Amino acid sequence: MAPPKPSTPTYVLGVGMTQFLKPRRIREYPELGYEAGVKALLDARITYDDVEAGIACYCYGDTTSGQRIFYQFGQTSIPIYNTNNACATGSAGLHLARTIVRNGGADCVLVIGFEQMRPGSIKSVWDDRPSAVGPSTSLMEREFGKHASPRNAQYFANAGVEYMKYGAKAEDFAEIARVSHEHSQRNPYSQFRTPYSLQEILDSPTIHGPLTKLQCSPTSDGAAAAVVVSQAFLDARPHLKSQAILIAGQQLLTDDPSVYSGSAIDLVGWGMTQRAAKQALAEAGVSVRDVTVCELHDCFSANELILLDCLGFSEPGKAHELVRRGDITYGGKGPVINPSGGLISKGHPLGATGLAQCAELTWQLRGWANNRLVENTSVALQHNLGLGGAVVVTVFKRADEGKNPKLSDEEVVRASGVGYNPATEARVIRPEDGEKVKSRTRSEYPVQDTVQKLRSRI
């Protein structure tokens, strides 16, 4: 029998993100990734010299784009991994960081997810070779017809129509989007912060029935980052324990054969999500009933409805009843879903999404997200899905395993390494912020253009 693998508790010690923007090249990925990374390092109260490995998460970009960002902090010769796992890329990077730290490969890993996208619906740039989702797409077209609407919208709209056999209606999907847009008003990082009525959402242009435009996540530019550390790293900095968030359970899985059953719901990852959630919750030693706040992958409102059932927040076939009772928002009986506004409102820069979810839940568990806080939270759950496929489910707890306090902005400022409350205020970093976290070995050459752009934004 092989000896047991070494394992150490693993924590998120610092997080940071940029505002999510319409993809118009207003800010490009080296600057976006740099800002998110600087904020995460400041939040963790460390410098780049403390980082032993880097993980870059992106879907659209050339090879070694991660180095293009990380070299702005310094050239310390650490390993840098460039990852791509569809829309689950950011969380896959978080999983990789935890795996490295948990098994003794490093004590401190910086993960940066970023994306610079093109306007319009997601399209593959690799049209000269077989598509990674080719078998799934051909099956979808065989079972549900071939349409001119965006392919990803078809996947999730078909799944939503299938869930209607339990009694769900188009209004239920629209209500999910209404809640997401309402939540987004309090998230300063959201791409869209305008609330809409249920009727306005139903009346917006149809993308692929029953989904309308305001029920679909947009393409976005943006970045988010996390510093992942070991127990030993945290023990050496006991003054930071109150802000450290334990990754109590986590699972990255891919599809099983059920994905090709012919069911539209199976085709969008029901099987792998259900298994990943059960395993992550079991590892964390909690039940789904212990979860009071959840950031889940609402790329389309139909997916959120299905996930409420799949993750166990509702009785089987009853997710629409949870929505109708108001149990997915503040004051309801279920967990608050996507207090950030979710992908629908916050935006969906693919490589950054999973790390933005991590940032939101970190702020929630610390008690920093005081304008949208889900109070009395001790367990938070994150779900991030990529067609093709991959899913990451992560369960977070406070390091002290207590419940989150509600801290004022003034209290957060005293505890924060960035000098303000980053949960309620989205600021662009200053050049001097980068100076605080840079490596002693940094060449100024890779970062000079970024510094000039930052100066111009102040």
VOPAGU-2260 file (C-alpha; in pm, 1 decimal, decimal comma):
REM VOPAGU-2260
SITE   aa  ch    i         X         Y         Z
SITE  MET   A    0       0,0       0,0       0,0
SITE  ALA   A    1     131,4     344,5     -93,5
SITE  PRO   A    2     200,2     577,5     199,8
SITE  PRO   A    3     -63,7     849,0     253,8
SITE  LYS   A    4       1,2    1173,4      73,3
SITE  PRO   A    5      98,8    1468,0     290,0
SITE  SER   A    6    -182,3    1715,7     337,8
SITE  THR   A    7    -193,8    2060,2     492,8
SITE  PRO   A    8    -491,8    2291,5     545,7
SITE  THR   A    9    -500,6    2549,0     268,5
SITE  TYR   A   10    -626,9    2906,6     289,5
SITE  VAL   A   11    -717,8    3201,0      70,4
SITE  LEU   A   12    -519,5    3480,6     234,8
SITE  GLY   A   13    -563,9    3760,4     -18,2
SITE  VAL   A   14    -799,6    3845,6    -304,4
SITE  GLY   A   15    -830,7    4126,5    -556,6
SITE  MET   A   16   -1018,5    4209,7    -873,1
SITE  THR   A   17   -1078,6    4476,4   -1131,4
SITE  GLN   A   18   -1408,0    4616,0   -1245,1
SITE  PHE   A   19   -1557,2    4397,3   -1516,3
SITE  LEU   A   20   -1596,4    4592,9   -1840,2
SITE  LYS   A   21   -1761,1    4567,9   -2177,2
SITE  PRO   A   22   -1501,3    4419,2   -2414,7
SITE  ARG   A   23   -1391,3    4736,6   -2592,0
SITE  ARG   A   24   -1014,7    4729,5   -2525,3
SITE  ILE   A   25   -1055,0    5008,0   -2271,6
SITE  ARG   A   26    -804,2    4820,8   -2056,3
SITE  GLU   A   27    -594,5    4531,1   -2184,3
SITE  TYR   A   28    -502,1    4209,2   -2012,1
SITE  PRO   A   29    -149,0    4295,0   -1885,6
SITE  GLU   A   30    -286,7    4594,1   -1696,7
SITE  LEU   A   31    -596,9    4410,8   -1574,9
SITE  GLY   A   32    -401,7    4110,8   -1449,3
SITE  TYR   A   33    -142,7    4333,3   -1285,1
SITE  GLU   A   34    -408,1    4529,9   -1096,4
SITE  ALA   A   35    -581,9    4216,9    -966,8
SITE  GLY   A   36    -250,2    4064,2    -861,6
SITE  VAL   A   37    -129,3    4378,4    -683,9
SITE  LYS   A   38    -456,5    4400,2    -492,3
SITE  ALA   A   39    -436,9    4034,4    -385,8
SITE  LEU   A   40     -75,3    4073,2    -267,8
SITE  LEU   A   41    -161,1    4390,4     -76,4
SITE  ASP   A   42    -462,0    4218,0      76,8
SITE  ALA   A   43    -242,7    3926,0     187,8
SITE  ARG   A   44      19,1    4172,9     316,9
SITE  ILE   A   45     301,5    4001,4     130,0
SITE  THR   A   46     530,9    4079,6    -161,9
SITE  TYR   A   47     599,6    3885,9    -478,0
SITE  ASP   A   48     916,9    3749,8    -317,2
SITE  ASP   A   49     692,2    3541,4     -89,1
SITE  VAL   A   50     524,2    3375,5    -389,8
SITE  GLU   A   51     663,4    3032,8    -478,3
SITE  ALA   A   52     447,1    2955,8    -783,4
SITE  GLY   A   53     214,5    3143,3   -1017,0
SITE  ILE   A   54     -95,7    3022,4   -1200,1
SITE  ALA   A   55    -244,5    3217,0   -1490,7
SITE  CYS   A   56    -603,3    3141,7   -1592,7
SITE  TYR   A   57    -737,1    3249,5   -1932,1
SITE  CYS   A   58    -917,8    3110,1   -2236,8
SITE  TYR   A   59    -846,7    3366,9   -2506,6
SITE  GLY   A   60    -481,1    3451,7   -2542,5
SITE  ASP   A   61    -143,9    3340,1   -2667,5
SITE  THR   A   62      94,6    3105,2   -2493,1
SITE  THR   A   63     278,1    3240,0   -2185,9
SITE  SER   A   64      29,7    3524,1   -2144,2
SITE  GLY   A   65      62,8    3447,7   -1775,9
SITE  GLN   A   66     430,8    3536,4   -1782,3
SITE  ARG   A   67     339,1    3864,8   -1952,7
SITE  ILE   A   68     145,0    3953,9   -1637,3
SITE  PHE   A   69     359,9    3792,1   -1369,4
SITE  TYR   A   70     686,6    3940,4   -1499,0
SITE  GLN   A   71     548,2    4281,3   -1403,1
SITE  PHE   A   72     588,0    4180,2   -1036,9
SITE  GLY   A   73     942,0    4047,9   -1079,7
SITE  GLN   A   74    1157,4    3784,0   -1240,7
SITE  THR   A   75    1207,1    3537,4    -957,3
SITE  SER   A   76    1226,3    3222,5   -1174,2
SITE  ILE   A   77     926,2    3062,5   -1001,4
SITE  PRO   A   78     717,7    2814,0   -1203,1
SITE  ILE   A   79     424,0    2977,0   -1379,3
SITE  TYR   A   80     142,8    2758,6   -1509,6
SITE  ASN   A   81     -89,2    2873,3   -1788,8
SITE  THR   A   82    -431,0    2706,2   -1763,2
SITE  ASN   A   83    -743,7    2681,5   -1979,7
SITE  ASN   A   84   -1050,6    2479,3   -1875,5
SITE  ALA   A   85   -1333,2    2665,4   -2051,3
SITE  CYS   A   86   -1553,2    2877,8   -1824,3
SITE  ALA   A   87   -1423,1    2686,5   -1517,6
SITE  THR   A   88   -1069,1    2809,0   -1583,8
SITE  GLY   A   89   -1039,9    3041,1   -1283,0
SITE  SER   A   90   -1159,9    2778,4   -1037,7
SITE  ALA   A   91    -943,2    2515,2   -1202,2
SITE  GLY   A   92    -648,4    2745,1   -1127,4
SITE  LEU   A   93    -765,1    2774,7    -767,3
SITE  HIS   A   94    -785,8    2394,9    -749,2
SITE  LEU   A   95    -435,4    2361,5    -889,5
SITE  ALA   A   96    -302,9    2609,2    -633,5
SITE  ARG   A   97    -467,9    2421,3    -349,1
SITE  THR   A   98    -332,8    2090,9    -477,1
SITE  ILE   A   99      22,5    2227,2    -492,1
SITE  VAL   A  100       4,8    2380,1    -144,8
SITE  ARG   A  101    -187,7    2095,8      14,3
SITE  ASN   A  102      67,1    1840,6     -99,1
SITE  GLY   A  103     371,8    2035,9       9,8
SITE  GLY   A  104     480,3    2173,4    -327,1
SITE  ALA   A  105     472,2    2536,1    -210,5
SITE  ASP   A  106     358,1    2746,6      82,3
SITE  CYS   A  107     232,7    3043,2    -120,7
SITE  VAL   A  108      79,7    3047,9    -470,1
SITE  LEU   A  109     -58,0    3349,0    -658,6
SITE  VAL   A  110    -345,7    3275,3    -897,6
SITE  ILE   A  111    -453,0    3537,8   -1150,7
SITE  GLY   A  112    -748,1    3491,7   -1385,0
SITE  PHE   A  113    -802,2    3735,4   -1668,0
SITE  GLU   A  114    -971,9    3772,4   -2002,3
SITE  GLN   A  115    -971,3    4018,9   -2287,7
SITE  MET   A  116   -1263,8    3921,6   -2506,9
SITE  ARG   A  117   -1421,6    4024,6   -2832,7
SITE  PRO   A  118   -1769,8    4184,4   -2836,9
SITE  GLY   A  119   -2068,1    3963,3   -2911,5
SITE  SER   A  120   -2142,7    3603,6   -2827,7
SITE  ILE   A  121   -1858,9    3360,7   -2755,2
SITE  LYS   A  122   -1706,3    3208,8   -3065,9
SITE  SER   A  123   -1412,0    2975,7   -3111,6
SITE  VAL   A  124   -1103,0    3125,2   -3274,9
SITE  TRP   A  125    -988,2    2776,2   -3380,0
SITE  ASP   A  126   -1204,2    2716,4   -3686,1
SITE  ASP   A  127    -943,9    2507,3   -3870,6
SITE  ARG   A  128    -969,2    2194,8   -3646,9
SITE  PRO   A  129   -1227,1    1980,5   -3463,8
SITE  SER   A  130   -1409,1    2161,3   -3184,7
SITE  ALA   A  131   -1348,9    2045,5   -2828,1
SITE  VAL   A  132   -1727,3    2033,6   -2779,5
SITE  GLY   A  133   -1792,9    1884,3   -3123,3
SITE  PRO   A  134   -1955,1    1561,0   -2997,0
SITE  SER   A  135   -2180,8    1754,9   -2758,2
SITE  THR   A  136   -2283,1    2003,8   -3025,9
SITE  SER   A  137   -2361,8    1734,5   -3281,7
SITE  LEU   A  138   -2571,6    1551,5   -3022,1
SITE  MET   A  139   -2755,1    1872,0   -2932,2
SITE  GLU   A  140   -2830,5    1944,1   -3297,7
SITE  ARG   A  141   -2950,0    1588,3   -3352,0
SITE  GLU   A  142   -3184,2    1598,6   -3051,8
SITE  PHE   A  143   -3298,2    1961,4   -3054,3
SITE  GLY   A  144   -3235,8    2092,8   -3403,8
SITE  LYS   A  145   -2981,8    2326,2   -3559,0
SITE  HIS   A  146   -3037,5    2697,3   -3499,7
SITE  ALA   A  147   -2866,6    3024,3   -3583,2
SITE  SER   A  148   -2873,8    3152,4   -3224,2
SITE  PRO   A  149   -2554,9    3147,3   -3012,4
SITE  ARG   A  150   -2451,0    2789,7   -2942,7
SITE  ASN   A  151   -2401,2    2825,8   -2567,7
SITE  ALA   A  152   -2744,2    2985,2   -2528,9
SITE  GLN   A  153   -2892,4    2684,6   -2708,0
SITE  TYR   A  154   -2731,8    2440,6   -2464,3
SITE  PHE   A  155   -2879,5    2606,6   -2157,2
SITE  ALA   A  156   -3212,3    2710,4   -2309,6
SITE  ASN   A  157   -3270,8    2347,6   -2410,6
SITE  ALA   A  158   -3192,2    2238,7   -2055,8
SITE  GLY   A  159   -3434,0    2497,6   -1921,5
SITE  VAL   A  160   -3711,5    2376,3   -2152,3
SITE  GLU   A  161   -3648,7    2022,1   -2032,6
SITE  TYR   A  162   -3680,3    2132,9   -1669,0
SITE  MET   A  163   -4021,7    2278,5   -1752,6
SITE  LYS   A  164   -4159,6    1923,6   -1733,9
SITE  TYR   A  165   -4152,5    1973,2   -1355,5
SITE  GLY   A  166   -4369,5    2285,1   -1378,6
SITE  ALA   A  167   -4113,9    2561,1   -1428,9
SITE  LYS   A  168   -4222,1    2853,2   -1649,3
SITE  ALA   A  169   -4047,3    3123,8   -1847,7
SITE  GLU   A  170   -4129,1    3367,5   -1567,3
SITE  ASP   A  171   -3919,1    3161,3   -1325,4
SITE  PHE   A  172   -3608,5    3198,3   -1538,7
SITE  ALA   A  173   -3678,2    3571,6   -1572,5
SITE  GLU   A  174   -3721,6    3605,0   -1195,3
SITE  ILE   A  175   -3374,2    3458,5   -1144,1
SITE  ALA   A  176   -3232,1    3725,4   -1374,2
SITE  ARG   A  177   -3432,9    3994,2   -1195,7
SITE  VAL   A  178   -3276,5    3891,8    -864,3
SITE  SER   A  179   -2926,9    3886,9   -1013,9
SITE  HIS   A  180   -2966,4    4237,4   -1155,4
SITE  GLU   A  181   -3108,5    4359,7    -825,0
SITE  HIS   A  182   -2810,1    4216,7    -634,8
SITE  SER   A  183   -2559,0    4370,8    -875,2
SITE  GLN   A  184   -2649,0    4726,3    -769,3
SITE  ARG   A  185   -2440,6    4677,0    -454,3
SITE  ASN   A  186   -2133,8    4528,3    -622,0
SITE  PRO   A  187   -1897,4    4803,2    -741,7
SITE  TYR   A  188   -1717,4    4557,6    -972,3
SITE  SER   A  189   -2024,8    4460,9   -1175,1
SITE  GLN   A  190   -2036,0    4527,4   -1546,1
SITE  PHE   A  191   -2407,9    4604,9   -1518,6
SITE  ARG   A  192   -2560,3    4765,2   -1209,9
SITE  THR   A  193   -2908,4    4852,2   -1335,9
SITE  PRO   A  194   -3212,8    4679,4   -1182,0
SITE  TYR   A  195   -3490,3    4558,8   -1410,9
SITE  SER   A  196   -3849,4    4459,0   -1353,4
SITE  LEU   A  197   -3965,8    4108,3   -1432,6
SITE  GLN   A  198   -4158,1    4241,0   -1731,1
SITE  GLU   A  199   -3857,6    4429,2   -1866,3
SITE  ILE   A  200   -3655,1    4107,8   -1854,1
SITE  LEU   A  201   -3928,7    3908,7   -2028,5
SITE  ASP   A  202   -3966,7    4181,1   -2292,6
SITE  SER   A  203   -3594,7    4206,5   -2376,9
SITE  PRO   A  204   -3491,3    4049,2   -2710,3
SITE  THR   A  205   -3515,6    3671,6   -2727,6
SITE  ILE   A  206   -3178,6    3501,1   -2768,0
SITE  HIS   A  207   -3303,2    3141,2   -2773,2
SITE  GLY   A  208   -3639,4    3069,9   -2616,1
SITE  PRO   A  209   -3717,2    3092,8   -2331,5
SITE  LEU   A  210   -3399,1    3296,5   -2266,6
SITE  THR   A  211   -3401,1    3670,0   -2333,0
SITE  LYS   A  212   -3101,1    3900,8   -2348,8
SITE  LEU   A  213   -3122,9    4011,0   -1985,2
SITE  GLN   A  214   -3105,0    3645,7   -1877,3
SITE  CYS   A  215   -2768,5    3587,4   -2046,3
SITE  SER   A  216   -2420,5    3665,5   -1917,4
SITE  PRO   A  217   -2226,9    3912,4   -2133,4
SITE  THR   A  218   -1876,7    3885,6   -2271,6
SITE  SER   A  219   -1642,6    4089,9   -2054,1
SITE  ASP   A  220   -1290,8    4211,7   -1991,5
SITE  GLY   A  221   -1155,5    4183,2   -1640,1
SITE  ALA   A  222    -929,6    4007,6   -1393,1
SITE  ALA   A  223    -936,0    3862,0   -1042,4
SITE  ALA   A  224    -671,5    3704,6    -823,3
SITE  ALA   A  225    -618,1    3502,1    -505,8
SITE  VAL   A  226    -321,9    3423,4    -281,8
SITE  VAL   A  227    -337,8    3061,7    -159,0
SITE  VAL   A  228    -120,4    2963,8     138,4
SITE  SER   A  229     -41,1    2673,5     369,4
SITE  GLN   A  230    -105,9    2633,5     739,0
SITE  ALA   A  231     262,7    2693,7     808,1
SITE  PHE   A  232     256,9    3019,0     608,9
SITE  LEU   A  233     -46,2    3139,3     804,2
SITE  ASP   A  234      95,3    3027,6    1139,4
SITE  ALA   A  235     395,6    3251,0    1073,4
SITE  ARG   A  236     152,3    3544,9    1037,3
SITE  PRO   A  237    -101,1    3493,8    1317,8
SITE  HIS   A  238    -219,3    3855,0    1290,7
SITE  LEU   A  239    -378,0    3763,0     953,6
SITE  LYS   A  240    -581,0    3466,7    1076,4
SITE  SER   A  241    -902,7    3669,1    1097,1
SITE  GLN   A  242    -893,4    3734,8     722,6
SITE  ALA   A  243    -779,7    3387,1     613,9
SITE  ILE   A  244   -1051,0    3172,6     454,5
SITE  LEU   A  245   -1016,4    2795,7     471,4
SITE  ILE   A  246   -1069,6    2593,7     153,1
SITE  ALA   A  247   -1249,9    2326,3     351,9
SITE  GLY   A  248   -1355,1    2108,6      59,4
SITE  GLN   A  249   -1298,4    2117,8    -313,2
SITE  GLN   A  250   -1347,1    1894,5    -613,3
SITE  LEU   A  251   -1265,9    1932,3    -981,8
SITE  LEU   A  252   -1439,6    1673,3   -1199,8
SITE  THR   A  253   -1518,4    1607,7   -1563,5
SITE  ASP   A  254   -1816,9    1440,2   -1728,3
SITE  ASP   A  255   -1924,6    1079,2   -1695,2
SITE  PRO   A  256   -2103,3     889,1   -1978,1
SITE  SER   A  257   -2441,5    1036,2   -1879,8
SITE  VAL   A  258   -2344,5    1358,4   -2058,3
SITE  TYR   A  259   -2434,9    1183,5   -2387,6
SITE  SER   A  260   -2765,9    1037,3   -2266,4
SITE  GLY   A  261   -2967,9    1262,8   -2497,8
SITE  SER   A  262   -3098,1    1473,1   -2208,3
SITE  ALA   A  263   -3038,9    1847,8   -2243,2
SITE  ILE   A  264   -2986,6    1870,8   -1867,0
SITE  ASP   A  265   -2724,1    1596,0   -1870,6
SITE  LEU   A  266   -2554,9    1769,6   -2162,1
SITE  VAL   A  267   -2479,0    2078,4   -1950,4
SITE  GLY   A  268   -2299,2    1888,1   -1675,5
SITE  TRP   A  269   -2564,2    1770,4   -1427,8
SITE  GLY   A  270   -2376,5    1449,0   -1348,0
SITE  MET   A  271   -2035,5    1599,9   -1282,5
SITE  THR   A  272   -2179,8    1890,3   -1083,6
SITE  GLN   A  273   -2383,4    1665,3    -856,2
SITE  ARG   A  274   -2087,3    1437,4    -785,9
SITE  ALA   A  275   -1845,0    1727,0    -730,8
SITE  ALA   A  276   -2081,3    1897,8    -486,1
SITE  LYS   A  277   -2134,1    1583,5    -280,2
SITE  GLN   A  278   -1760,8    1516,3    -261,8
SITE  ALA   A  279   -1664,4    1874,9    -174,8
SITE  LEU   A  280   -1929,4    1898,6      97,0
SITE  ALA   A  281   -1824,6    1562,8     239,9
SITE  GLU   A  282   -1460,6    1668,6     251,7
SITE  ALA   A  283   -1560,9    1988,1     432,6
SITE  GLY   A  284   -1768,8    1787,4     679,7
SITE  VAL   A  285   -2084,2    1991,0     616,5
SITE  SER   A  286   -2425,9    1950,5     461,1
SITE  VAL   A  287   -2573,3    2160,4     183,4
SITE  ARG   A  288   -2815,0    2284,8     451,9
SITE  ASP   A  289   -2520,2    2455,3     623,4
SITE  VAL   A  290   -2457,7    2676,0     318,5
SITE  THR   A  291   -2605,9    3024,0     354,8
SITE  VAL   A  292   -2437,7    3197,1      62,1
SITE  CYS   A  293   -2345,9    3060,2    -279,3
SITE  GLU   A  294   -2180,3    3195,6    -590,3
SITE  LEU   A  295   -2285,9    2965,7    -873,1
SITE  HIS   A  296   -2234,8    2960,4   -1247,2
SITE  ASP   A  297   -2540,1    3144,6   -1379,8
SITE  CYS   A  298   -2407,6    3190,4   -1731,3
SITE  PHE   A  299   -2777,5    3180,7   -1822,6
SITE  SER   A  300   -3074,3    3201,8   -1586,7
SITE  ALA   A  301   -3185,7    2852,5   -1690,6
SITE  ASN   A  302   -2858,2    2712,1   -1561,7
SITE  GLU   A  303   -2911,5    2867,3   -1219,5
SITE  LEU   A  304   -3255,5    2710,2   -1191,2
SITE  ILE   A  305   -3117,2    2366,5   -1277,2
SITE  LEU   A  306   -2821,4    2409,2   -1041,1
SITE  LEU   A  307   -3047,6    2491,6    -746,4
SITE  ASP   A  308   -3182,4    2139,7    -785,5
SITE  CYS   A  309   -2852,9    1975,0    -880,1
SITE  LEU   A  310   -2660,0    2119,2    -584,2
SITE  GLY   A  311   -2934,4    2013,8    -343,2
SITE  PHE   A  312   -3073,7    2354,3    -246,3
SITE  SER   A  313   -3422,5    2246,1    -352,0
SITE  GLU   A  314   -3617,4    1922,9    -349,8
SITE  PRO   A  315   -3578,0    1731,2    -679,5
SITE  GLY   A  316   -3787,7    1894,7    -949,9
SITE  LYS   A  317   -3883,8    2185,0    -721,0
SITE  ALA   A  318   -3621,3    2451,7    -796,6
SITE  HIS   A  319   -3880,8    2683,9    -950,3
SITE  GLU   A  320   -4078,4    2673,4    -624,9
SITE  LEU   A  321   -3767,6    2792,7    -437,7
SITE  VAL   A  322   -3746,6    3084,9    -679,9
SITE  ARG   A  323   -4116,7    3171,3    -652,2
SITE  ARG   A  324   -4097,8    3182,9    -271,5
SITE  GLY   A  325   -3811,1    3432,9    -284,9
SITE  ASP   A  326   -3574,9    3186,8    -119,3
SITE  ILE   A  327   -3271,1    3268,8    -335,9
SITE  THR   A  328   -3232,2    3623,9    -209,3
SITE  TYR   A  329   -3212,1    3815,7     117,8
SITE  GLY   A  330   -3489,3    3735,7     362,9
SITE  GLY   A  331   -3568,1    3398,5     207,8
SITE  LYS   A  332   -3533,8    3052,5     358,5
SITE  GLY   A  333   -3265,6    2931,6     121,1
SITE  PRO   A  334   -2907,7    3041,8      67,5
SITE  VAL   A  335   -2857,0    3381,4     -91,7
SITE  ILE   A  336   -2751,0    3302,1    -446,9
SITE  ASN   A  337   -2498,0    3526,1    -622,6
SITE  PRO   A  338   -2495,7    3832,1    -395,9
SITE  SER   A  339   -2234,4    3968,1    -638,0
SITE  GLY   A  340   -2491,5    3978,3    -917,4
SITE  GLY   A  341   -2353,0    3659,4   -1067,1
SITE  LEU   A  342   -2231,1    3614,3   -1421,3
SITE  ILE   A  343   -2555,2    3760,1   -1559,0
SITE  SER   A  344   -2490,4    4105,5   -1410,9
SITE  LYS   A  345   -2134,9    4108,0   -1280,6
SITE  GLY   A  346   -2002,3    3987,5   -1616,3
SITE  HIS   A  347   -1819,0    3681,0   -1740,0
SITE  PRO   A  348   -1452,9    3729,8   -1838,7
SITE  LEU   A  349   -1399,6    3355,0   -1859,3
SITE  GLY   A  350   -1062,8    3312,3   -1690,4
SITE  ALA   A  351   -1148,5    3558,1   -1414,7
SITE  THR   A  352   -1494,2    3431,0   -1323,5
SITE  GLY   A  353   -1397,5    3158,6   -1076,0
SITE  LEU   A  354   -1158,2    3388,0    -893,3
SITE  ALA   A  355   -1416,3    3667,0    -880,4
SITE  GLN   A  356   -1653,8    3418,6    -716,2
SITE  CYS   A  357   -1376,0    3336,2    -468,3
SITE  ALA   A  358   -1322,4    3706,2    -394,5
SITE  GLU   A  359   -1693,5    3762,6    -326,0
SITE  LEU   A  360   -1718,3    3468,4     -87,7
SITE  THR   A  361   -1395,8    3569,4      86,1
SITE  TRP   A  362   -1539,2    3916,7     149,1
SITE  GLN   A  363   -1866,3    3762,5     265,9
SITE  LEU   A  364   -1697,0    3531,5     516,6
SITE  ARG   A  365   -1471,4    3808,3     646,3
SITE  GLY   A  366   -1774,1    4033,1     697,5
SITE  TRP   A  367   -1633,9    4297,7     464,7
SITE  ALA   A  368   -1921,1    4293,4     209,6
SITE  ASN   A  369   -2129,1    4502,7     449,6
SITE  ASN   A  370   -2358,4    4653,2     183,6
SITE  ARG   A  371   -2473,5    4306,6      70,8
SITE  LEU   A  372   -2368,6    4083,8     360,3
SITE  VAL   A  373   -2531,4    3745,5     412,5
SITE  GLU   A  374   -2520,1    3752,7     790,3
SITE  ASN   A  375   -2449,5    3456,9    1021,2
SITE  THR   A  376   -2256,2    3276,5     750,6
SITE  SER   A  377   -2004,0    3009,5     843,3
SITE  VAL   A  378   -2010,2    2802,9     521,4
SITE  ALA   A  379   -2004,0    2931,7     163,3
SITE  LEU   A  380   -2016,2    2733,2    -159,2
SITE  GLN   A  381   -1875,4    2817,0    -502,6
SITE  HIS   A  382   -1971,4    2644,5    -827,8
SITE  ASN   A  383   -1794,9    2708,4   -1159,8
SITE  LEU   A  384   -1876,4    2515,2   -1477,2
SITE  GLY   A  385   -1715,4    2475,9   -1818,0
SITE  LEU   A  386   -1880,3    2293,8   -2107,0
SITE  GLY   A  387   -1664,7    2035,6   -2264,7
SITE  GLY   A  388   -1629,7    1983,2   -1970,5
SITE  ALA   A  389   -1511,9    2065,2   -1620,5
SITE  VAL   A  390   -1672,9    2165,4   -1294,1
SITE  VAL   A  391   -1518,0    2292,6    -973,2
SITE  VAL   A  392   -1713,5    2303,0    -647,5
SITE  THR   A  393   -1542,0    2466,6    -350,1
SITE  VAL   A  394   -1657,7    2492,9      10,0
SITE  PHE   A  395   -1514,1    2778,9     217,6
SITE  LYS   A  396   -1509,6    2839,8     593,5
SITE  ARG   A  397   -1350,6    3102,2     813,7
SITE  ALA   A  398   -1015,2    2997,2     957,7
SITE  ASP   A  399   -1168,9    3016,4    1306,5
SITE  GLU   A  400   -1475,7    2824,7    1175,5
SITE  GLY   A  401   -1697,1    3093,1    1329,6
SITE  LYS   A  402   -1968,2    3306,1    1169,9
SITE  ASN   A  403   -1897,5    3622,2     978,3
SITE  PRO   A  404   -1922,0    3951,9    1165,6
SITE  LYS   A  405   -2061,7    4261,6     999,1
SITE  LEU   A  406   -1774,4    4509,1     989,1
SITE  SER   A  407   -1807,1    4877,0     908,7
SITE  ASP   A  408   -1595,8    5031,1     635,1
SITE  GLU   A  409   -1389,4    5199,2     905,7
SITE  GLU   A  410   -1317,1    4863,9    1071,4
SITE  VAL   A  411   -1226,9    4710,7     735,8
SITE  VAL   A  412    -988,0    4995,3     657,2
SITE  ARG   A  413    -798,4    4920,2     976,7
SITE  ALA   A  414    -774,4    4552,2     881,9
SITE  SER   A  415    -722,4    4592,8     507,5
SITE  GLY   A  416    -388,3    4595,2     337,6
SITE  VAL   A  417    -520,3    4813,0      53,9
SITE  GLY   A  418    -625,8    5107,6     271,4
SITE  TYR   A  419   -1000,3    5098,3     195,9
SITE  ASN   A  420   -1280,5    4842,4     187,2
SITE  PRO   A  421   -1228,4    4657,8    -142,9
SITE  ALA   A  422   -1561,1    4477,0    -107,8
SITE  THR   A  423   -1760,2    4798,4    -138,5
SITE  GLU   A  424   -1530,2    5021,1    -340,5
SITE  ALA   A  425   -1359,5    4939,1    -671,6
SITE  ARG   A  426   -1049,5    5151,5    -716,0
SITE  VAL   A  427    -784,7    5144,4    -986,4
SITE  ILE   A  428    -444,0    5084,3    -829,1
SITE  ARG   A  429    -174,7    5352,4    -824,5
SITE  PRO   A  430     181,7    5295,2    -945,9
SITE  GLU   A  431     300,8    5319,1    -585,0
SITE  ASP   A  432      76,0    5023,8    -493,0
SITE  GLY   A  433     278,0    4807,0    -727,2
SITE  GLU   A  434     597,1    4930,7    -566,3
SITE  LYS   A  435     480,8    4796,4    -229,4
SITE  VAL   A  436     451,6    4437,5    -353,2
SITE  LYS   A  437     717,8    4410,4    -623,1
SITE  SER   A  438    1008,5    4168,2    -600,4
SITE  ARG   A  439    1353,5    4288,9    -512,5
SITE  THR   A  440    1465,3    4139,4    -844,8
SITE  ARG   A  441    1214,8    4320,2   -1065,6
SITE  SER   A  442    1324,2    4476,3   -1389,9
SITE  GLU   A  443    1118,8    4785,1   -1468,3
SITE  TYR   A  444    1114,3    4701,0   -1838,1
SITE  PRO   A  445     807,3    4467,4   -1848,5
SITE  VAL   A  446     592,3    4694,8   -1631,4
SITE  GLN   A  447     673,4    5038,3   -1772,2
SITE  ASP   A  448     378,9    5056,7   -2016,4
SITE  THR   A  449     136,7    4945,9   -1744,8
SITE  VAL   A  450     267,2    5205,7   -1500,8
SITE  GLN   A  451     219,3    5479,1   -1761,4
SITE  LYS   A  452    -140,0    5366,8   -1821,6
SITE  LEU   A  453    -212,4    5360,7   -1448,3
SITE  ARG   A  454     -77,6    5712,9   -1409,4
SITE  SER   A  455    -303,3    5832,8   -1688,9
SITE  ARG   A  456    -610,2    5687,7   -1511,5
SITE  ILE   A  457    -552,9    5866,0   -1180,3
